[in-house]
Amino acid sequence: MKLKPIILSGHTHGGQVTFFGIPLMTPYGSGKYVKGWYCNDISQMYVSKGIGTTILPIRFGARAEVAIFNV
């Protein structure tokens, strides 16, 4: 099995405000990448939810996280 490179990206606030798991707010440029692991044919990518907020100083349904990876 060939190992895929891992990409550790920035954060998207996990959508910051979600309703039943559907993100209502995401930062510009985040596209479909909201939180967690994403895989394609070339690589694996982890998107963190981060710990802060953007524009509105609230978080609802998107708990803050600090990701720790042991290599």
Biopython code that builds the backbone (N, CA, C, O; Angstrom):
import numpy as np
from Bio.PDB.StructureBuilder import StructureBuilder

atoms = [
    (1, "MET", "N", (0.839, -1.173, 0.000)),
    (1, "MET", "CA", (0.000, 0.000, 0.000)),
    (1, "MET", "C", (0.892, 1.246, 0.000)),
    (1, "MET", "O", (1.772, 1.384, 0.849)),
    (2, "LYS", "N", (0.663, 2.138, -0.942)),
    (2, "LYS", "CA", (1.441, 3.373, -1.031)),
    (2, "LYS", "C", (0.844, 4.426, -0.097)),
    (2, "LYS", "O", (-0.366, 4.653, -0.099)),
    (3, "LEU", "N", (1.702, 5.066, 0.699)),
    (3, "LEU", "CA", (1.240, 6.113, 1.606)),
    (3, "LEU", "C", (1.007, 7.406, 0.841)),
    (3, "LEU", "O", (1.778, 7.761, -0.051)),
    (4, "LYS", "N", (-0.058, 8.103, 1.195)),
    (4, "LYS", "CA", (-0.371, 9.388, 0.585)),
    (4, "LYS", "C", (0.189, 10.503, 1.462)),
    (4, "LYS", "O", (0.234, 10.364, 2.684)),
    (5, "PRO", "N", (0.617, 11.606, 0.853)),
    (5, "PRO", "CA", (1.058, 12.748, 1.651)),
    (5, "PRO", "C", (-0.110, 13.289, 2.474)),
    (5, "PRO", "O", (-1.269, 13.169, 2.076)),
    (6, "ILE", "N", (0.202, 13.878, 3.611)),
    (6, "ILE", "CA", (-0.820, 14.465, 4.462)),
    (6, "ILE", "C", (-0.673, 15.981, 4.431)),
    (6, "ILE", "O", (0.424, 16.512, 4.599)),
    (7, "ILE", "N", (-1.797, 16.673, 4.213)),
    (7, "ILE", "CA", (-1.825, 18.124, 4.208)),
    (7, "ILE", "C", (-2.556, 18.577, 5.458)),
    (7, "ILE", "O", (-3.688, 18.161, 5.702)),
    (8, "LEU", "N", (-1.914, 19.428, 6.254)),
    (8, "LEU", "CA", (-2.555, 20.007, 7.430)),
    (8, "LEU", "C", (-2.888, 21.443, 7.068)),
    (8, "LEU", "O", (-1.998, 22.278, 6.909)),
    (9, "SER", "N", (-4.191, 21.724, 6.940)),
    (9, "SER", "CA", (-4.582, 23.057, 6.481)),
    (9, "SER", "C", (-4.866, 23.966, 7.662)),
    (9, "SER", "O", (-4.706, 23.582, 8.820)),
    (10, "GLY", "N", (-5.286, 25.167, 7.346)),
    (10, "GLY", "CA", (-5.671, 26.129, 8.377)),
    (10, "GLY", "C", (-6.981, 25.723, 9.023)),
    (10, "GLY", "O", (-7.273, 24.535, 9.160)),
    (11, "HIS", "N", (-7.755, 26.694, 9.413)),
    (11, "HIS", "CA", (-9.007, 26.361, 10.078)),
    (11, "HIS", "C", (-10.163, 27.121, 9.459)),
    (11, "HIS", "O", (-9.973, 28.173, 8.848)),
    (12, "THR", "N", (-11.376, 26.577, 9.623)),
    (12, "THR", "CA", (-12.584, 27.161, 9.044)),
    (12, "THR", "C", (-13.620, 27.482, 10.109)),
    (12, "THR", "O", (-14.760, 27.814, 9.783)),
    (13, "HIS", "N", (-13.245, 27.390, 11.361)),
    (13, "HIS", "CA", (-14.161, 27.614, 12.482)),
    (13, "HIS", "C", (-15.274, 26.567, 12.514)),
    (13, "HIS", "O", (-16.260, 26.739, 13.230)),
    (14, "GLY", "N", (-15.128, 25.493, 11.752)),
    (14, "GLY", "CA", (-16.118, 24.412, 11.736)),
    (14, "GLY", "C", (-17.474, 24.861, 11.250)),
    (14, "GLY", "O", (-18.487, 24.225, 11.540)),
    (15, "GLY", "N", (-17.498, 25.956, 10.510)),
    (15, "GLY", "CA", (-18.754, 26.528, 10.078)),
    (15, "GLY", "C", (-19.225, 27.619, 11.037)),
    (15, "GLY", "O", (-20.108, 28.403, 10.692)),
    (16, "GLN", "N", (-18.658, 27.677, 12.212)),
    (16, "GLN", "CA", (-18.928, 28.661, 13.274)),
    (16, "GLN", "C", (-20.372, 28.629, 13.759)),
    (16, "GLN", "O", (-20.609, 28.534, 14.963)),
    (17, "VAL", "N", (-21.325, 28.703, 12.865)),
    (17, "VAL", "CA", (-22.738, 28.583, 13.234)),
    (17, "VAL", "C", (-23.317, 27.476, 12.366)),
    (17, "VAL", "O", (-23.374, 27.597, 11.143)),
    (18, "THR", "N", (-23.749, 26.385, 13.015)),
    (18, "THR", "CA", (-24.325, 25.264, 12.265)),
    (18, "THR", "C", (-25.730, 24.980, 12.757)),
    (18, "THR", "O", (-26.062, 25.248, 13.911)),
    (19, "PHE", "N", (-26.544, 24.442, 11.884)),
    (19, "PHE", "CA", (-27.913, 24.067, 12.220)),
    (19, "PHE", "C", (-28.089, 22.610, 11.812)),
    (19, "PHE", "O", (-28.129, 22.293, 10.623)),
    (20, "PHE", "N", (-28.192, 21.728, 12.795)),
    (20, "PHE", "CA", (-28.274, 20.278, 12.565)),
    (20, "PHE", "C", (-27.108, 19.786, 11.708)),
    (20, "PHE", "O", (-27.287, 18.956, 10.817)),
    (21, "GLY", "N", (-25.913, 20.309, 11.989)),
    (21, "GLY", "CA", (-24.711, 19.873, 11.291)),
    (21, "GLY", "C", (-24.457, 20.550, 9.956)),
    (21, "GLY", "O", (-23.443, 20.278, 9.314)),
    (22, "ILE", "N", (-25.354, 21.422, 9.525)),
    (22, "ILE", "CA", (-25.171, 22.137, 8.255)),
    (22, "ILE", "C", (-24.556, 23.502, 8.555)),
    (22, "ILE", "O", (-25.165, 24.308, 9.259)),
    (23, "PRO", "N", (-23.353, 23.774, 8.030)),
    (23, "PRO", "CA", (-22.706, 25.053, 8.327)),
    (23, "PRO", "C", (-23.431, 26.213, 7.649)),
    (23, "PRO", "O", (-23.703, 26.172, 6.449)),
    (24, "LEU", "N", (-23.741, 27.249, 8.432)),
    (24, "LEU", "CA", (-24.407, 28.436, 7.891)),
    (24, "LEU", "C", (-23.402, 29.528, 7.546)),
    (24, "LEU", "O", (-23.683, 30.397, 6.720)),
    (25, "MET", "N", (-22.237, 29.484, 8.175)),
    (25, "MET", "CA", (-21.184, 30.468, 7.895)),
    (25, "MET", "C", (-19.865, 29.730, 7.705)),
    (25, "MET", "O", (-19.469, 28.934, 8.557)),
    (26, "THR", "N", (-19.197, 29.987, 6.611)),
    (26, "THR", "CA", (-17.845, 29.461, 6.428)),
    (26, "THR", "C", (-16.975, 30.597, 5.890)),
    (26, "THR", "O", (-17.469, 31.470, 5.177)),
    (27, "PRO", "N", (-15.697, 30.594, 6.223)),
    (27, "PRO", "CA", (-14.821, 31.649, 5.721)),
    (27, "PRO", "C", (-14.714, 31.616, 4.202)),
    (27, "PRO", "O", (-14.823, 30.557, 3.584)),
    (28, "TYR", "N", (-14.502, 32.771, 3.617)),
    (28, "TYR", "CA", (-14.322, 32.879, 2.175)),
    (28, "TYR", "C", (-13.170, 31.978, 1.733)),
    (28, "TYR", "O", (-12.098, 31.987, 2.337)),
    (29, "GLY", "N", (-13.398, 31.213, 0.689)),
    (29, "GLY", "CA", (-12.353, 30.364, 0.142)),
    (29, "GLY", "C", (-12.307, 28.955, 0.708)),
    (29, "GLY", "O", (-11.545, 28.123, 0.217)),
    (30, "SER", "N", (-13.110, 28.665, 1.738)),
    (30, "SER", "CA", (-13.051, 27.321, 2.331)),
    (30, "SER", "C", (-13.774, 26.286, 1.478)),
    (30, "SER", "O", (-13.493, 25.092, 1.584)),
    (31, "GLY", "N", (-14.694, 26.727, 0.642)),
    (31, "GLY", "CA", (-15.405, 25.803, -0.240)),
    (31, "GLY", "C", (-16.123, 24.717, 0.532)),
    (31, "GLY", "O", (-16.796, 24.990, 1.527)),
    (32, "LYS", "N", (-15.979, 23.481, 0.070)),
    (32, "LYS", "CA", (-16.662, 22.349, 0.711)),
    (32, "LYS", "C", (-15.912, 21.827, 1.927)),
    (32, "LYS", "O", (-16.401, 20.930, 2.613)),
    (33, "TYR", "N", (-14.739, 22.370, 2.205)),
    (33, "TYR", "CA", (-13.919, 21.881, 3.304)),
    (33, "TYR", "C", (-14.271, 22.615, 4.598)),
    (33, "TYR", "O", (-13.924, 23.785, 4.763)),
    (34, "VAL", "N", (-14.960, 21.930, 5.517)),
    (34, "VAL", "CA", (-15.439, 22.568, 6.739)),
    (34, "VAL", "C", (-14.683, 22.074, 7.961)),
    (34, "VAL", "O", (-14.218, 22.876, 8.771)),
    (35, "LYS", "N", (-14.555, 20.749, 8.100)),
    (35, "LYS", "CA", (-13.864, 20.185, 9.263)),
    (35, "LYS", "C", (-13.514, 18.730, 9.011)),
    (35, "LYS", "O", (-14.191, 18.043, 8.247)),
    (36, "GLY", "N", (-12.457, 18.267, 9.654)),
    (36, "GLY", "CA", (-12.102, 16.850, 9.615)),
    (36, "GLY", "C", (-11.225, 16.438, 8.452)),
    (36, "GLY", "O", (-10.570, 17.262, 7.814)),
    (37, "TRP", "N", (-11.229, 15.121, 8.190)),
    (37, "TRP", "CA", (-10.377, 14.516, 7.162)),
    (37, "TRP", "C", (-11.062, 14.506, 5.805)),
    (37, "TRP", "O", (-12.261, 14.251, 5.698)),
    (38, "TYR", "N", (-10.282, 14.788, 4.779)),
    (38, "TYR", "CA", (-10.727, 14.686, 3.389)),
    (38, "TYR", "C", (-9.655, 13.914, 2.640)),
    (38, "TYR", "O", (-8.464, 14.151, 2.840)),
    (39, "CYS", "N", (-10.068, 12.992, 1.781)),
    (39, "CYS", "CA", (-9.117, 12.169, 1.019)),
    (39, "CYS", "C", (-9.451, 12.233, -0.465)),
    (39, "CYS", "O", (-10.621, 12.286, -0.844)),
    (40, "ASN", "N", (-8.422, 12.229, -1.295)),
    (40, "ASN", "CA", (-8.596, 12.078, -2.734)),
    (40, "ASN", "C", (-7.516, 11.131, -3.238)),
    (40, "ASN", "O", (-6.845, 10.479, -2.438)),
    (41, "ASP", "N", (-7.339, 11.048, -4.545)),
    (41, "ASP", "CA", (-6.366, 10.114, -5.116)),
    (41, "ASP", "C", (-4.924, 10.492, -4.818)),
    (41, "ASP", "O", (-4.041, 9.635, -4.854)),
    (42, "ILE", "N", (-4.670, 11.766, -4.524)),
    (42, "ILE", "CA", (-3.314, 12.252, -4.357)),
    (42, "ILE", "C", (-2.896, 12.374, -2.898)),
    (42, "ILE", "O", (-1.756, 12.054, -2.561)),
    (43, "SER", "N", (-3.792, 12.828, -2.022)),
    (43, "SER", "CA", (-3.393, 13.116, -0.647)),
    (43, "SER", "C", (-4.553, 12.998, 0.334)),
    (43, "SER", "O", (-5.704, 12.785, -0.044)),
    (44, "GLN", "N", (-4.203, 13.145, 1.600)),
    (44, "GLN", "CA", (-5.171, 13.248, 2.675)),
    (44, "GLN", "C", (-5.030, 14.656, 3.245)),
    (44, "GLN", "O", (-3.926, 15.200, 3.273)),
    (45, "MET", "N", (-6.137, 15.258, 3.704)),
    (45, "MET", "CA", (-6.058, 16.604, 4.251)),
    (45, "MET", "C", (-6.905, 16.688, 5.512)),
    (45, "MET", "O", (-8.013, 16.153, 5.566)),
    (46, "TYR", "N", (-6.373, 17.365, 6.526)),
    (46, "TYR", "CA", (-7.124, 17.600, 7.757)),
    (46, "TYR", "C", (-7.393, 19.090, 7.899)),
    (46, "TYR", "O", (-6.470, 19.902, 7.845)),
    (47, "VAL", "N", (-8.659, 19.446, 8.079)),
    (47, "VAL", "CA", (-9.066, 20.834, 8.284)),
    (47, "VAL", "C", (-9.529, 20.982, 9.724)),
    (47, "VAL", "O", (-10.473, 20.317, 10.150)),
    (48, "SER", "N", (-8.872, 21.848, 10.467)),
    (48, "SER", "CA", (-9.207, 22.082, 11.867)),
    (48, "SER", "C", (-10.381, 23.055, 11.991)),
    (48, "SER", "O", (-10.594, 23.902, 11.123)),
    (49, "LYS", "N", (-11.144, 22.919, 13.089)),
    (49, "LYS", "CA", (-12.217, 23.874, 13.375)),
    (49, "LYS", "C", (-11.676, 25.116, 14.072)),
    (49, "LYS", "O", (-12.383, 26.118, 14.172)),
    (50, "GLY", "N", (-10.450, 25.070, 14.549)),
    (50, "GLY", "CA", (-9.854, 26.227, 15.204)),
    (50, "GLY", "C", (-10.514, 26.545, 16.538)),
    (50, "GLY", "O", (-11.340, 25.779, 17.033)),
    (51, "ILE", "N", (-10.139, 27.688, 17.116)),
    (51, "ILE", "CA", (-10.666, 28.033, 18.437)),
    (51, "ILE", "C", (-11.381, 29.376, 18.490)),
    (51, "ILE", "O", (-12.044, 29.674, 19.483)),
    (52, "GLY", "N", (-11.264, 30.186, 17.461)),
    (52, "GLY", "CA", (-11.831, 31.535, 17.514)),
    (52, "GLY", "C", (-13.112, 31.687, 16.723)),
    (52, "GLY", "O", (-13.805, 30.714, 16.424)),
    (53, "THR", "N", (-13.407, 32.930, 16.392)),
    (53, "THR", "CA", (-14.588, 33.265, 15.598)),
    (53, "THR", "C", (-14.174, 34.252, 14.508)),
    (53, "THR", "O", (-13.058, 34.771, 14.520)),
    (54, "THR", "N", (-15.076, 34.502, 13.576)),
    (54, "THR", "CA", (-14.857, 35.494, 12.541)),
    (54, "THR", "C", (-16.147, 36.274, 12.320)),
    (54, "THR", "O", (-17.234, 35.710, 12.439)),
    (55, "ILE", "N", (-16.048, 37.502, 12.015)),
    (55, "ILE", "CA", (-17.162, 38.435, 11.806)),
    (55, "ILE", "C", (-18.048, 38.530, 13.044)),
    (55, "ILE", "O", (-17.992, 39.533, 13.755)),
    (56, "LEU", "N", (-18.870, 37.508, 13.322)),
    (56, "LEU", "CA", (-19.710, 37.507, 14.523)),
    (56, "LEU", "C", (-18.969, 36.818, 15.667)),
    (56, "LEU", "O", (-18.362, 35.768, 15.454)),
    (57, "PRO", "N", (-19.002, 37.379, 16.869)),
    (57, "PRO", "CA", (-18.276, 36.768, 17.996)),
    (57, "PRO", "C", (-19.070, 35.646, 18.676)),
    (57, "PRO", "O", (-19.222, 35.643, 19.898)),
    (58, "ILE", "N", (-19.582, 34.684, 17.875)),
    (58, "ILE", "CA", (-20.351, 33.555, 18.429)),
    (58, "ILE", "C", (-19.931, 32.266, 17.743)),
    (58, "ILE", "O", (-19.398, 32.271, 16.634)),
    (59, "ARG", "N", (-20.187, 31.159, 18.438)),
    (59, "ARG", "CA", (-20.060, 29.818, 17.864)),
    (59, "ARG", "C", (-21.284, 29.051, 18.314)),
    (59, "ARG", "O", (-21.618, 29.072, 19.498)),
    (60, "PHE", "N", (-21.958, 28.379, 17.407)),
    (60, "PHE", "CA", (-23.133, 27.596, 17.751)),
    (60, "PHE", "C", (-23.092, 26.297, 16.962)),
    (60, "PHE", "O", (-23.114, 26.313, 15.731)),
    (61, "GLY", "N", (-23.033, 25.176, 17.664)),
    (61, "GLY", "CA", (-23.001, 23.869, 17.003)),
    (61, "GLY", "C", (-21.669, 23.536, 16.357)),
    (61, "GLY", "O", (-21.584, 22.584, 15.581)),
    (62, "ALA", "N", (-20.637, 24.292, 16.658)),
    (62, "ALA", "CA", (-19.305, 24.054, 16.084)),
    (62, "ALA", "C", (-18.277, 24.236, 17.196)),
    (62, "ALA", "O", (-17.646, 25.288, 17.304)),
    (63, "ARG", "N", (-18.116, 23.213, 18.013)),
    (63, "ARG", "CA", (-17.187, 23.307, 19.148)),
    (63, "ARG", "C", (-15.770, 23.589, 18.687)),
    (63, "ARG", "O", (-15.306, 23.058, 17.678)),
    (64, "ALA", "N", (-15.094, 24.436, 19.446)),
    (64, "ALA", "CA", (-13.706, 24.752, 19.151)),
    (64, "ALA", "C", (-12.836, 23.509, 19.337)),
    (64, "ALA", "O", (-13.173, 22.627, 20.127)),
    (65, "GLU", "N", (-11.712, 23.441, 18.606)),
    (65, "GLU", "CA", (-10.817, 22.306, 18.746)),
    (65, "GLU", "C", (-9.371, 22.734, 18.558)),
    (65, "GLU", "O", (-9.067, 23.678, 17.829)),
    (66, "VAL", "N", (-8.509, 22.026, 19.222)),
    (66, "VAL", "CA", (-7.076, 22.121, 19.010)),
    (66, "VAL", "C", (-6.648, 20.717, 18.578)),
    (66, "VAL", "O", (-6.739, 19.767, 19.356)),
    (67, "ALA", "N", (-6.186, 20.595, 17.344)),
    (67, "ALA", "CA", (-5.796, 19.276, 16.818)),
    (67, "ALA", "C", (-4.362, 18.974, 17.216)),
    (67, "ALA", "O", (-3.477, 19.818, 17.072)),
    (68, "ILE", "N", (-4.137, 17.761, 17.721)),
    (68, "ILE", "CA", (-2.800, 17.310, 18.087)),
    (68, "ILE", "C", (-2.496, 16.045, 17.289)),
    (68, "ILE", "O", (-3.254, 15.076, 17.322)),
    (69, "PHE", "N", (-1.392, 16.073, 16.583)),
    (69, "PHE", "CA", (-0.978, 14.916, 15.776)),
    (69, "PHE", "C", (0.332, 14.374, 16.314)),
    (69, "PHE", "O", (1.288, 15.129, 16.491)),
    (70, "ASN", "N", (0.391, 13.095, 16.571)),
    (70, "ASN", "CA", (1.627, 12.427, 16.963)),
    (70, "ASN", "C", (2.249, 11.815, 15.712)),
    (70, "ASN", "O", (1.624, 11.012, 15.019)),
    (71, "VAL", "N", (3.477, 12.205, 15.441)),
    (71, "VAL", "CA", (4.149, 11.716, 14.236)),
    (71, "VAL", "C", (5.241, 10.750, 14.644)),
    (71, "VAL", "O", (5.941, 10.212, 13.787)),
]
sb = StructureBuilder()
sb.init_structure("model")
sb.init_model(0)
sb.init_chain("A")
sb.init_seg("    ")
for serial, (resi, resn, name, xyz) in enumerate(atoms, 1):
    if name == "N":
        sb.init_residue(resn, " ", resi, " ")
    sb.init_atom(name, np.array(xyz, "f"), 0.0, 1.0, " ", f" {name:<3s}", serial, name[0])
structure = sb.get_structure()
